Amino acid sequence: MTINDNIGRSEVKIMQKITPLLTVALFLFAISFFFSQDSSALTVFDGVNAAKGDGQPTELFGGSGIFTTVTNILLFVVGALSVIMLIVGGLRYVVSAGNSTAVTAAKNTVLYAIVGLIVAFLAYGAINFVINTLAPGSNAGYTDV
């Protein structure tokens, strides 16, 4: 055993003793920071409104809401990808020239494209159900699709 080994071990022991103390001190500092905030400070809604730009939607739900816009875009992308994959699967089937492995691969492409489309529409239905449950009466989640 050398002198360097003893120094390294003593530093590790010191760090093992100091680490919990530093963690508690940081935790107490964070708690004191949150409880010392002035009651006239901005609320979360004030911060959101301050960060909002001109022409951005102000509501999450409804016909022009953010969730509706995102859902419309995602459904369009999924629908377009499904149609493209159906076309690719059909072309692979036509070009397979009777090769059994190519025919199976083409059929799987078509099958998975249809399954993906069905899963996307089921997810759309589930999203509408959840949004309508959270915000009843606001026509939430109904899209222009």
PAZAPA-4460 file (N, C-alpha, C; in steps of 0.05 Angstrom, whole numbers, plus 32768, in hexadecimal, padded with zeros to 4 digits):
% residues 145
    n_x    n_y    n_z   ca_x   ca_y   ca_z    c_x    c_y    c_z   seq   type   mol
   8011   7FE9   8000   8000   8000   8000   8012   8019   8000     1      M     A
   800B   802C   7FEE   801C   8044   7FEC   800D   805B   7FF9     2      T     A
   801B   8072   7FF9   800F   808A   8005   7FF8   8094   7FF4     3      I     A
   7FF9   8091   7FD9   7FE4   809A   7FC7   7FCA   808A   7FCC     4      N     A
   7FCC   8070   7FD2   7FB4   8060   7FD8   7FA6   806A   7FF1     5      D     A
   7FB5   8071   8005   7FAA   807C   801E   7F9C   8097   8019     6      N     A
   7FA9   80A8   8009   7F9D   80C2   8003   7F83   80BE   7FF4     7      I     A
   7F82   80AD   7FE0   7F6A   80A8   7FD0   7F53   809E   7FE1     8      G     A
   7F59   808C   7FF3   7F44   8080   8004   7F3A   8095   8018     9      R     A
   7F4B   80A5   8023   7F41   80BA   8036   7F30   80CE   8027    10      S     A
   7F36   80D5   800E   7F26   80E8   7FFF   7F0A   80DC   7FF9    11      E     A
   7F09   80C2   7FF4   7EF0   80B5   7FEF   7EDF   80B5   8008    12      V     A
   7EEB   80B0   801F   7EDC   80B0   8038   7ED1   80CC   803E    13      K     A
   7EE1   80E0   8039   7ED8   80FB   803D   7EC1   8102   802B    14      I     A
   7EC2   80FA   8011   7EAD   80FF   7FFE   7E93   80F0   8006    15      M     A
   7E96   80D8   8011   7E7F   80C8   8019   7E71   80D6   8031    16      Q     A
   7E80   80E4   8041   7E74   80F2   8058   7E68   810D   804F    17      K     A
   7E74   811A   803B   7E6B   8135   8033   7E53   8133   8020    18      I     A
   7E52   811F   800F   7E3D   811E   7FFB   7E21   811F   8006    19      T     A
   7E19   8111   801B   7DFE   8114   8026   7DF9   8130   8031    20      P     A
   7E0E   813C   803D   7E0A   8157   8047   7E05   816B   8031    21      L     A
   7E14   8168   801B   7E10   817A   8004   7DF4   8176   7FF8    22      L     A
   7DEB   815E   7FF6   7DD1   8158   7FEB   7DBB   8165   7FFC    23      T     A
   7DBD   8162   8016   7DA9   816E   8028   7DAA   818D   8026    24      V     A
   7DC2   8198   8024   7DC4   81B5   8022   7DB8   81BF   8008    25      A     A
   7DBD   81B1   7FF2   7DB1   81B9   7FD9   7D93   81B7   7FD9    26      L     A
   7D89   81A2   7FE6   7D6C   819E   7FE8   7D5F   81B5   7FF8    27      F     A
   7D6B   81BB   800F   7D61   81D1   801F   7D62   81EC   8011    28      L     A
   7D77   81F0   8001   7D79   8209   7FF2   7D63   820B   7FDD    29      F     A
   7D5D   81F4   7FD0   7D48   81F4   7FBC   7D2D   81F9   7FC8    30      A     A
   7D28   81ED   7FDF   7D0E   81F2   7FED   7D0C   820F   7FF6    31      I     A
   7D21   821A   8001   7D20   8236   800A   7D1C   8249   7FF2    32      S     A
   7D27   8242   7FDB   7D23   8252   7FC3   7D06   8253   7FBB    33      F     A
   7CF9   823C   7FBB   7CDD   823B   7FB2   7CCA   8248   7FC6    34      F     A
   7CD0   8245   7FE0   7CBE   8251   7FF4   7CC3   826F   7FF8    35      F     A
   7CD9   8279   7FEF   7CDF   8295   7FF3   7CD5   82A7   7FDC    36      S     A
   7CC8   829B   7FC8   7CBE   82AA   7FB1   7CA8   82BE   7FBA    37      Q     A
   7CA9   82D5   7FAE   7C95   82EA   7FB4   7C7A   82E1   7FA9    38      D     A
   7C65   82E7   7FB7   7C4A   82DF   7FAE   7C41   82F0   7F95    39      S     A
   7C4E   8306   7F90   7C48   8316   7F79   7C57   830E   7F60    40      S     A
   7C65   82F8   7F62   7C74   82EE   7F4B   7C61   82E4   7F35    41      A     A
   7C6B   82E0   7F1D   7C5B   82D6   7F07   7C51   82BA   7F0D    42      L     A
   7C39   82B5   7F04   7C2F   829A   7F06   7C37   828A   7EED    43      T     A
   7C31   8271   7EEC   7C38   8261   7ED5   7C29   826B   7EBC    44      V     A
   7C10   8273   7EBF   7C00   827D   7EA9   7C0B   8298   7E9E    45      F     A
   7C15   82A9   7EB0   7C21   82C2   7EA8   7C3B   82BC   7E97    46      D     A
   7C4A   82A8   7EA0   7C62   82A1   7E91   7C5B   8295   7E75    47      G     A
   7C46   8285   7E74   7C3E   827A   7E5A   7C34   8290   7E48    48      V     A
   7C25   82A2   7E52   7C1B   82B8   7E41   7C31   82CB   7E39    49      N     A
   7C45   82CE   7E49   7C5C   82DF   7E42   7C6D   82D2   7E2C    50      A     A
   7C6E   82B8   7E2C   7C7E   82AA   7E18   7C6F   82A5   7DFD    51      A     A
   7C55   82A9   7DFD   7C45   82A4   7DE5   7C4A   82BA   7DD1    52      K     A
   7C4E   82B2   7DB8   7C52   82C6   7DA3   7C38   82CE   7D96    53      G     A
   7C3A   82E1   7D84   7C22   82EB   7D76   7C18   82D6   7D62    54      D     A
   7BFF   82D2   7D60   7BF3   82BF   7D4D   7BF4   82A2   7D55    55      G     A
   7BFD   829C   7D6D   7BFE   8280   7D77   7BE3   827A   7D84    56      Q     A
   7BDA   8261   7D82   7BC1   825A   7D8E   7BC2   825D   7DAC    57      P     A
   7BAC   8266   7DB7   7BAB   826B   7DD4   7B9E   8254   7DE3    58      T     A
   7B92   8241   7DD6   7B85   822C   7DE3   7B91   8211   7DDB    59      E     A
   7B8F   81FE   7DEE   7B9A   81E3   7DE9   7B85   81D2   7DDA    60      L     A
   7B6C   81D5   7DE1   7B57   81C4   7DD6   7B46   81D5   7DC3    61      F     A
   7B34   81C7   7DB5   7B22   81D5   7DA3   7B2C   81D3   7D86    62      G     A
   7B1D   81E0   7D74   7B22   81DF   7D58   7B3D   81EA   7D4F    63      G     A
   7B46   81FF   7D5C   7B60   820B   7D54   7B75   8206   7D6A    64      S     A
   7B70   81F3   7D7C   7B82   81EE   7D92   7B9C   81E1   7D89    65      G     A
   7BAF   81E1   7D9B   7BC9   81D5   7D95   7BC7   81B7   7D92    66      I     A
   7BB8   81A9   7DA4   7BB6   818C   7DA2   7BA8   8184   7D88    67      F     A
   7B94   8193   7D7F   7B87   818D   7D66   7B9A   8190   7D4F    68      T     A
   7BAA   81A5   7D4F   7BBD   81AA   7D39   7BD2   8194   7D38    69      T     A
   7BDD   818C   7D4F   7BF1   8177   7D4F   7BE5   815D   7D46    70      V     A
   7BCC   8157   7D4F   7BBF   813E   7D47   7BBA   813D   7D29    71      T     A
   7BB1   8154   7D1E   7BAD   8155   7D01   7BC7   8150   7CF2    72      N     A
   7BDC   815C   7CFA   7BF6   8159   7CEC   7C00   813C   7CEE    73      I     A
   7BFE   8130   7D06   7C07   8115   7D09   7BF6   8101   7CFA    74      L     A
   7BDC   8105   7CF9   7BCB   80F4   7CE9   7BD1   80F6   7CCB    75      L     A
   7BD6   810E   7CC2   7BDE   8112   7CA6   7BF7   8103   7C9F    76      F     A
   7C0C   8105   7CB1   7C25   80F8   7CAC   7C22   80DA   7CAD    77      V     A
   7C13   80CF   7CC0   7C0F   80B2   7CC2   7C00   80A8   7CAA    78      V     A
   7BEB   80B7   7CA2   7BDC   80AF   7C8A   7BED   80AF   7C71    79      G     A
   7BFD   80C3   7C6D   7C0E   80C5   7C56   7C23   80AE   7C55    80      A     A
   7C2F   80A9   7C6D   7C42   8093   7C6E   7C35   8078   7C69    81      L     A
   7C1D   8074   7C73   7C0F   805B   7C6E   7C09   8057   7C50    82      S     A
   7C00   806C   7C43   7BFA   806A   7C27   7C14   8064   7C17    83      V     A
   7C29   8071   7C1E   7C43   806C   7C11   7C4C   804F   7C15    84      I     A
   7C49   8045   7C2E   7C52   802A   7C33   7C3F   8016   7C26    85      M     A
   7C26   801C   7C23   7C14   800A   7C14   7C1C   8009   7BF6    86      L     A
   7C23   8020   7BEB   7C2D   8020   7BCF   7C47   8011   7BCC    87      I     A
   7C59   8015   7BDF   7C73   8006   7BDE   7C6E   7FE8   7BE1    88      V     A
   7C5D   7FE0   7BF3   7C56   7FC4   7BF6   7C4A   7FB8   7BDD    89      G     A
   7C38   7FC8   7BD0   7C2B   7FBE   7BB7   7C40   7FBC   7BA1    90      G     A
   7C52   7FCF   7B9E   7C67   7FCE   7B8A   7C7A   7FB6   7B8F    91      L     A
   7C80   7FB1   7BA8   7C92   7F9A   7BAF   7C84   7F80   7BA8    92      R     A
   7C69   7F7F   7BAB   7C5A   7F67   7BA5   7C5A   7F62   7B86    93      Y     A
   7C56   7F78   7B77   7C56   7F75   7B5A   7C71   7F6E   7B4F    94      V     A
   7C87   7F79   7B5B   7CA2   7F74   7B51   7CAD   7F5A   7B5B    95      V     A
   7CA0   7F4D   7B6E   7CAB   7F35   7B7A   7CB0   7F1E   7B67    96      S     A
   7CA1   7F1D   7B51   7CA5   7F09   7B3C   7CA2   7EED   7B46    97      A     A
   7C90   7EE8   7B59   7C8B   7ECD   7B63   7C9F   7EC3   7B78    98      G     A
   7CB3   7ED3   7B7F   7CC6   7ECB   7B94   7CB7   7ECB   7BAE    99      N     A
   7CB6   7EB4   7BBC   7CA6   7EB1   7BD4   7CAF   7EC4   7BEB   100      S     A
   7CC9   7EC8   7BEE   7CD2   7ED9   7C03   7CCB   7EF7   7BFD   101      T     A
   7CCD   7EFF   7BE4   7CC6   7F1A   7BDC   7CA8   7F1F   7BDF   102      A     A
   7C98   7F0A   7BD8   7C7B   7F0D   7BDB   7C73   7F0F   7BF9   103      V     A
   7C80   7EFF   7C0A   7C7B   7F01   7C26   7C83   7F1C   7C32   104      T     A
   7C9A   7F26   7C29   7CA3   7F41   7C32   7C8F   7F57   7C29   105      A     A
   7C86   7F55   7C11   7C73   7F68   7C06   7C58   7F67   7C16   106      A     A
   7C4F   7F4F   7C1B   7C36   7F4C   7C2A   7C39   7F57   7C47   107      K     A
   7C51   7F53   7C53   7C56   7F5D   7C6D   7C57   7F7C   7C6D   108      N     A
   7C61   7F88   7C58   7C62   7FA5   7C56   7C46   7FB0   7C55   109      T     A
   7C35   7FA4   7C45   7C19   7FAD   7C43   7C0B   7FA8   7C5E   110      V     A
   7C0F   7F91   7C6A   7C02   7F8B   7C83   7C0A   7F9F   7C99   111      L     A
   7C24   7FA4   7C9B   7C2D   7FB6   7CB0   7C24   7FD3   7CAB   112      Y     A
   7C22   7FDB   7C92   7C17   7FF6   7C8C   7BFA   7FF8   7C95   113      A     A
   7BEB   7FE4   7C90   7BCF   7FE4   7C99   7BCD   7FE4   7CB7   114      I     A
   7BDD   7FD3   7CC4   7BDC   7FD2   7CE1   7BE5   7FED   7CED   115      V     A
   7BF9   7FF9   7CE2   7C02   8014   7CEB   7BEC   8028   7CE8   116      G     A
   7BDD   8027   7CD3   7BC7   803A   7CCE   7BB1   8035   7CE3   117      L     A
   7BAA   801C   7CE8   7B96   8016   7CFC   7B9E   801F   7D18   118      I     A
   7BB7   801A   7D1F   7BC1   8023   7D39   7BC0   8041   7D3C   119      V     A
   7BC7   8050   7D26   7BC6   806D   7D27   7BAA   8077   7D2B   120      A     A
   7B96   806B   7D1E   7B7A   8073   7D22   7B70   806C   7D3E   121      F     A
   7B78   8055   7D48   7B71   804E   7D64   7B7D   8062   7D78   122      L     A
   7B96   806A   7D73   7BA3   807E   7D84   7B94   8098   7D82   123      A     A
   7B8B   80A0   7D6B   7B7C   80B9   7D67   7B62   80B8   7D77   124      Y     A
   7B55   80A1   7D76   7B3C   809E   7D86   7B41   809F   7DA4   125      G     A
   7B57   8093   7DAD   7B5E   8094   7DC9   7B65   80B0   7DD2   126      A     A
   7B73   80BF   7DC1   7B7A   80DA   7DC7   7B61   80EB   7DC9   127      I     A
   7B4F   80E8   7DB7   7B36   80F7   7DB8   7B26   80F1   7DD1   128      N     A
   7B25   80D7   7DD8   7B17   80CF   7DF0   7B23   80DC   7E09   129      F     A
   7B3D   80DC   7E0C   7B4A   80E8   7E23   7B46   8106   7E23   130      V     A
   7B49   8113   7E0D   7B46   8130   7E0C   7B29   8138   7E12   131      I     A
   7B16   8129   7E08   7AFA   8130   7E0E   7AF3   812A   7E2B   132      N     A
   7B01   8117   7E37   7AFD   8112   7E53   7B08   8128   7E64   133      T     A
   7B20   8132   7E5C   7B2D   8148   7E6C   7B1F   8163   7E68   134      L     A
   7B15   8168   7E50   7B08   8182   7E4B   7AED   817E   7E3D   135      A     A
   7AD9   8174   7E4D   7ABF   816E   7E40   7AB1   8188   7E37   136      P     A
   7AA3   8186   7E21   7A93   819C   7E17   7AA3   81B1   7E07   137      G     A
   7ABD   81AC   7E03   7ACC   81C0   7DF4   7AD1   81B7   7DD7   138      S     A
   7AC4   81A1   7DCE   7AC9   8195   7DB4   7AE6   818F   7DB1   139      N     A
   7AF3   8187   7DC6   7B0F   8182   7DC6   7B16   816A   7DB5   140      A     A
   7B2C   816C   7DA7   7B36   8156   7D98   7B29   8151   7D7D   141      G     A
   7B13   815D   7D77   7B06   8159   7D5D   7B16   8168   7D48   142      Y     A
   7B1F   8159   7D35   7B31   8165   7D21   7B23   8168   7D06   143      T     A
   7B30   8174   7CF4   7B25   8179   7CDA   7B2B   8162   7CC6   144      D     A
   7B35   814C   7CD0   7B3C   8136   7CBF   7B24   8128   7CB4   145      V     A
***
